[in-house]
Amino acid sequence: MSLLRLEALSKKFGEHWALKGIEFALEEGEIVGLVGPNGAGKTTLFNLITGRYKPSSGKIWFEGKDITSCRPHEIRHFGISRTFQSSRPFAKMSVLENVVVGRIFRGEFHLFPHPTDIKTALQLLELVGLAHKPGAVAGELTLSEQRRLDLARALATEPRLLLLDEVVAGFSPLAVKQAADLVQRVRERGVTLFIVDHFLRLSLRVSDRLLALDHGEKIAEGKPQEVMRNREVIRAYLGVRHDDEEQSAEGMEHGGQAF
């Protein structure tokens, strides 16, 4: 049984189909990159999986349970968490307090943190490289630090499936490498990962498979090298002629250098 299964999933806004007929399954323990140009429907798909949007048609199954009509907090309790394109810390709270909030809301709500919540939050800050800043004000962190805090907060809810939306946007090459190492460590904790990555900077480093979208439709799925040489994927990203496809594929496989 797949951990996550999407069945003919579609979403329409007015007269525009943001997603149309998406069929996909994610297996436990995988890292899958969700790729495609701007407007492909990547974030819309994440919003459907996490209950922020309701599909126009189709089904979403998690561990064999139909979660299509579930609300975000119910989906969270089933074991799905996410980060967003833009970091959203509680800006005036400390780094540690931000992670503790995730612990408090992971199950039945409790007003005050338990000692184990504090201990686990500190362990997560060490995991993401923020162990030296538990008392820092979250709103004063750098972009890279805020992204890592986003990850720690999401992990604090103890997810089975973690959706990462453009987690390395704006990162330097060194920070991307560090993020790739961190993603692998997260998988070692038993977390399955689904990663939105427009520029392919992270997904090509860590993904077992890629799912490629364009204009709301699935255009390719498979091993990263296979997807990056798919003609529809190359055209979606670059709009190249047939003669240029091989050269473009090579550039894309080397960390999105063609962009």
Number of C-alpha atoms within 10 A of each C-alpha: 11 13 18 20 23 20 15 15 23 24 23 15 9 7 6 10 16 21 26 20 17 20 16 16 15 20 15 17 17 19 24 26 28 27 26 26 18 15 13 21 25 26 19 19 24 22 17 20 29 24 21 16 17 18 22 15 15 17 19 25 17 22 15 12 12 12 19 22 15 16 14 19 16 14 19 22 16 18 18 24 27 24 23 18 14 14 20 14 20 15 15 13 14 19 30 24 21 23 29 26 20 19 25 18 16 22 15 7 10 11 8 10 14 12 9 11 18 16 11 15 27 20 16 22 23 15 16 21 16 20 16 10 16 18 12 16 18 23 17 13 17 10 16 19 18 22 26 24 27 24 28 28 27 23 25 25 23 21 21 19 27 23 25 25 22 21 25 27 18 11 16 11 13 9 13 19 17 15 22 20 13 17 22 15 14 18 16 11 12 15 23 24 27 24 28 28 22 22 22 24 23 25 24 24 18 20 21 15 22 25 22 26 25 23 19 24 19 20 18 19 20 14 15 21 15 14 22 25 18 18 18 17 22 22 15 18 19 17 13 14 11 10 8 12 18 14 12 22 22 16 15 22 20 13 17 17 13 15 11
